[in-house]
């Protein structure tokens, strides 16, 4: 998944999400700590945050720092529907 400006790319690598420079592939951040594995990654429209989603929860990470806000849950067994469009 490319960032909106095309400068970064995010992808899943094992249990982690990775943000790398699109032009060089140089890894800028490895995001650890997602519960239950990561199946999807997406940048927000402004590219400031990365959303990771898996079978257990959805998490919202600052795309420039190693921080996140609490998991987004719908109260059931599946993550809440979150759109970045």
PyMOL commands that place a pseudoatom at each C-alpha (Angstrom):
pseudoatom trace, name=CA, resn=UNK, resi=1, chain=A, elem=C, hetatm=0, pos=[0.000, 0.000, 0.000]
pseudoatom trace, name=CA, resn=UNK, resi=2, chain=A, elem=C, hetatm=0, pos=[1.513, 3.328, -1.081]
pseudoatom trace, name=CA, resn=UNK, resi=3, chain=A, elem=C, hetatm=0, pos=[1.197, 6.452, 1.024]
pseudoatom trace, name=CA, resn=UNK, resi=4, chain=A, elem=C, hetatm=0, pos=[-0.940, 9.194, -0.593]
pseudoatom trace, name=CA, resn=UNK, resi=5, chain=A, elem=C, hetatm=0, pos=[2.167, 11.117, -1.686]
pseudoatom trace, name=CA, resn=UNK, resi=6, chain=A, elem=C, hetatm=0, pos=[3.785, 7.953, -3.096]
pseudoatom trace, name=CA, resn=UNK, resi=7, chain=A, elem=C, hetatm=0, pos=[6.916, 8.406, -0.987]
pseudoatom trace, name=CA, resn=UNK, resi=8, chain=A, elem=C, hetatm=0, pos=[6.342, 5.454, 1.378]
pseudoatom trace, name=CA, resn=UNK, resi=9, chain=A, elem=C, hetatm=0, pos=[4.996, 1.950, 1.125]
pseudoatom trace, name=CA, resn=UNK, resi=10, chain=A, elem=C, hetatm=0, pos=[3.489, -0.170, 3.901]
pseudoatom trace, name=CA, resn=UNK, resi=11, chain=A, elem=C, hetatm=0, pos=[3.299, -3.941, 3.876]
pseudoatom trace, name=CA, resn=UNK, resi=12, chain=A, elem=C, hetatm=0, pos=[2.823, -6.934, 6.158]
pseudoatom trace, name=CA, resn=UNK, resi=13, chain=A, elem=C, hetatm=0, pos=[5.916, -8.964, 7.092]
pseudoatom trace, name=CA, resn=UNK, resi=14, chain=A, elem=C, hetatm=0, pos=[5.086, -11.863, 9.381]
pseudoatom trace, name=CA, resn=UNK, resi=15, chain=A, elem=C, hetatm=0, pos=[3.332, -10.527, 12.480]
pseudoatom trace, name=CA, resn=UNK, resi=16, chain=A, elem=C, hetatm=0, pos=[4.510, -6.940, 11.850]
pseudoatom trace, name=CA, resn=UNK, resi=17, chain=A, elem=C, hetatm=0, pos=[3.753, -4.023, 9.530]
pseudoatom trace, name=CA, resn=UNK, resi=18, chain=A, elem=C, hetatm=0, pos=[6.625, -2.281, 7.763]
pseudoatom trace, name=CA, resn=UNK, resi=19, chain=A, elem=C, hetatm=0, pos=[6.855, 1.274, 6.423]
pseudoatom trace, name=CA, resn=UNK, resi=20, chain=A, elem=C, hetatm=0, pos=[9.607, 1.728, 3.837]
pseudoatom trace, name=CA, resn=UNK, resi=21, chain=A, elem=C, hetatm=0, pos=[10.753, 4.367, 1.368]
pseudoatom trace, name=CA, resn=UNK, resi=22, chain=A, elem=C, hetatm=0, pos=[9.075, 3.618, -1.957]
pseudoatom trace, name=CA, resn=UNK, resi=23, chain=A, elem=C, hetatm=0, pos=[12.030, 4.731, -4.083]
pseudoatom trace, name=CA, resn=UNK, resi=24, chain=A, elem=C, hetatm=0, pos=[14.736, 2.743, -2.295]
pseudoatom trace, name=CA, resn=UNK, resi=25, chain=A, elem=C, hetatm=0, pos=[12.933, 0.110, -0.230]
pseudoatom trace, name=CA, resn=UNK, resi=26, chain=A, elem=C, hetatm=0, pos=[14.801, 1.311, 2.853]
pseudoatom trace, name=CA, resn=UNK, resi=27, chain=A, elem=C, hetatm=0, pos=[12.830, 0.304, 5.961]
pseudoatom trace, name=CA, resn=UNK, resi=28, chain=A, elem=C, hetatm=0, pos=[11.855, 3.336, 8.023]
pseudoatom trace, name=CA, resn=UNK, resi=29, chain=A, elem=C, hetatm=0, pos=[9.745, 1.633, 10.708]
pseudoatom trace, name=CA, resn=UNK, resi=30, chain=A, elem=C, hetatm=0, pos=[8.686, -1.815, 11.829]
pseudoatom trace, name=CA, resn=UNK, resi=31, chain=A, elem=C, hetatm=0, pos=[5.378, -1.713, 13.696]
pseudoatom trace, name=CA, resn=UNK, resi=32, chain=A, elem=C, hetatm=0, pos=[5.025, -4.424, 16.325]
pseudoatom trace, name=CA, resn=UNK, resi=33, chain=A, elem=C, hetatm=0, pos=[2.269, -5.084, 18.807]
pseudoatom trace, name=CA, resn=UNK, resi=34, chain=A, elem=C, hetatm=0, pos=[-0.785, -5.843, 16.690]
pseudoatom trace, name=CA, resn=UNK, resi=35, chain=A, elem=C, hetatm=0, pos=[-3.005, -8.411, 18.421]
pseudoatom trace, name=CA, resn=UNK, resi=36, chain=A, elem=C, hetatm=0, pos=[-3.776, -11.573, 16.464]
pseudoatom trace, name=CA, resn=UNK, resi=37, chain=A, elem=C, hetatm=0, pos=[-1.647, -10.858, 13.391]
pseudoatom trace, name=CA, resn=UNK, resi=38, chain=A, elem=C, hetatm=0, pos=[-2.030, -8.298, 10.611]
pseudoatom trace, name=CA, resn=UNK, resi=39, chain=A, elem=C, hetatm=0, pos=[-3.977, -9.006, 7.424]
pseudoatom trace, name=CA, resn=UNK, resi=40, chain=A, elem=C, hetatm=0, pos=[-4.359, -5.480, 5.983]
pseudoatom trace, name=CA, resn=UNK, resi=41, chain=A, elem=C, hetatm=0, pos=[-2.535, -2.147, 6.109]
pseudoatom trace, name=CA, resn=UNK, resi=42, chain=A, elem=C, hetatm=0, pos=[-3.641, 1.243, 4.786]
pseudoatom trace, name=CA, resn=UNK, resi=43, chain=A, elem=C, hetatm=0, pos=[-2.494, 4.831, 5.112]
pseudoatom trace, name=CA, resn=UNK, resi=44, chain=A, elem=C, hetatm=0, pos=[-5.014, 7.511, 6.030]
pseudoatom trace, name=CA, resn=UNK, resi=45, chain=A, elem=C, hetatm=0, pos=[-5.781, 10.097, 3.340]
pseudoatom trace, name=CA, resn=UNK, resi=46, chain=A, elem=C, hetatm=0, pos=[-3.229, 12.563, 4.642]
pseudoatom trace, name=CA, resn=UNK, resi=47, chain=A, elem=C, hetatm=0, pos=[-0.575, 9.863, 5.159]
pseudoatom trace, name=CA, resn=UNK, resi=48, chain=A, elem=C, hetatm=0, pos=[-0.055, 10.765, 8.814]
pseudoatom trace, name=CA, resn=UNK, resi=49, chain=A, elem=C, hetatm=0, pos=[-1.372, 7.462, 10.154]
pseudoatom trace, name=CA, resn=UNK, resi=50, chain=A, elem=C, hetatm=0, pos=[-1.342, 3.791, 9.255]
pseudoatom trace, name=CA, resn=UNK, resi=51, chain=A, elem=C, hetatm=0, pos=[-4.268, 1.492, 9.968]
pseudoatom trace, name=CA, resn=UNK, resi=52, chain=A, elem=C, hetatm=0, pos=[-3.551, -2.198, 10.589]
pseudoatom trace, name=CA, resn=UNK, resi=53, chain=A, elem=C, hetatm=0, pos=[-6.341, -4.768, 10.636]
pseudoatom trace, name=CA, resn=UNK, resi=54, chain=A, elem=C, hetatm=0, pos=[-6.520, -8.413, 11.526]
pseudoatom trace, name=CA, resn=UNK, resi=55, chain=A, elem=C, hetatm=0, pos=[-8.998, -10.987, 12.773]
pseudoatom trace, name=CA, resn=UNK, resi=56, chain=A, elem=C, hetatm=0, pos=[-8.965, -9.602, 16.324]
pseudoatom trace, name=CA, resn=UNK, resi=57, chain=A, elem=C, hetatm=0, pos=[-8.831, -5.798, 16.025]
pseudoatom trace, name=CA, resn=UNK, resi=58, chain=A, elem=C, hetatm=0, pos=[-8.036, -2.684, 14.036]
pseudoatom trace, name=CA, resn=UNK, resi=59, chain=A, elem=C, hetatm=0, pos=[-5.262, -0.371, 15.223]
pseudoatom trace, name=CA, resn=UNK, resi=60, chain=A, elem=C, hetatm=0, pos=[-4.388, 3.161, 14.221]
pseudoatom trace, name=CA, resn=UNK, resi=61, chain=A, elem=C, hetatm=0, pos=[-0.681, 4.063, 14.312]
pseudoatom trace, name=CA, resn=UNK, resi=62, chain=A, elem=C, hetatm=0, pos=[1.115, 7.368, 13.933]
pseudoatom trace, name=CA, resn=UNK, resi=63, chain=A, elem=C, hetatm=0, pos=[2.956, 6.835, 10.631]
pseudoatom trace, name=CA, resn=UNK, resi=64, chain=A, elem=C, hetatm=0, pos=[5.927, 8.949, 11.741]
pseudoatom trace, name=CA, resn=UNK, resi=65, chain=A, elem=C, hetatm=0, pos=[6.346, 7.833, 15.365]
pseudoatom trace, name=CA, resn=UNK, resi=66, chain=A, elem=C, hetatm=0, pos=[6.163, 4.472, 17.134]
pseudoatom trace, name=CA, resn=UNK, resi=67, chain=A, elem=C, hetatm=0, pos=[2.855, 5.238, 18.800]
pseudoatom trace, name=CA, resn=UNK, resi=68, chain=A, elem=C, hetatm=0, pos=[-0.724, 4.103, 18.404]
pseudoatom trace, name=CA, resn=UNK, resi=69, chain=A, elem=C, hetatm=0, pos=[-4.151, 4.966, 19.666]
pseudoatom trace, name=CA, resn=UNK, resi=70, chain=A, elem=C, hetatm=0, pos=[-6.285, 2.274, 21.351]
pseudoatom trace, name=CA, resn=UNK, resi=71, chain=A, elem=C, hetatm=0, pos=[-7.737, -0.534, 19.245]
pseudoatom trace, name=CA, resn=UNK, resi=72, chain=A, elem=C, hetatm=0, pos=[-11.026, 0.165, 17.485]
pseudoatom trace, name=CA, resn=UNK, resi=73, chain=A, elem=C, hetatm=0, pos=[-13.612, -2.516, 18.290]
pseudoatom trace, name=CA, resn=UNK, resi=74, chain=A, elem=C, hetatm=0, pos=[-17.288, -2.902, 17.463]
pseudoatom trace, name=CA, resn=UNK, resi=75, chain=A, elem=C, hetatm=0, pos=[-18.047, -4.887, 20.622]
pseudoatom trace, name=CA, resn=UNK, resi=76, chain=A, elem=C, hetatm=0, pos=[-18.364, -8.195, 18.769]
pseudoatom trace, name=CA, resn=UNK, resi=77, chain=A, elem=C, hetatm=0, pos=[-15.970, -10.825, 17.553]
pseudoatom trace, name=CA, resn=UNK, resi=78, chain=A, elem=C, hetatm=0, pos=[-14.900, -8.875, 14.476]
pseudoatom trace, name=CA, resn=UNK, resi=79, chain=A, elem=C, hetatm=0, pos=[-13.153, -5.502, 14.084]
pseudoatom trace, name=CA, resn=UNK, resi=80, chain=A, elem=C, hetatm=0, pos=[-15.229, -2.420, 13.386]
pseudoatom trace, name=CA, resn=UNK, resi=81, chain=A, elem=C, hetatm=0, pos=[-15.539, -1.376, 9.741]
pseudoatom trace, name=CA, resn=UNK, resi=82, chain=A, elem=C, hetatm=0, pos=[-13.015, 1.414, 9.194]
pseudoatom trace, name=CA, resn=UNK, resi=83, chain=A, elem=C, hetatm=0, pos=[-12.631, 3.148, 5.842]
pseudoatom trace, name=CA, resn=UNK, resi=84, chain=A, elem=C, hetatm=0, pos=[-9.632, 5.281, 4.934]
pseudoatom trace, name=CA, resn=UNK, resi=85, chain=A, elem=C, hetatm=0, pos=[-11.278, 6.672, 1.793]
for i in range(1, 85): cmd.bond("trace and resi %d" % i, "trace and resi %d" % (i + 1))
show_as sticks, trace
zoom trace
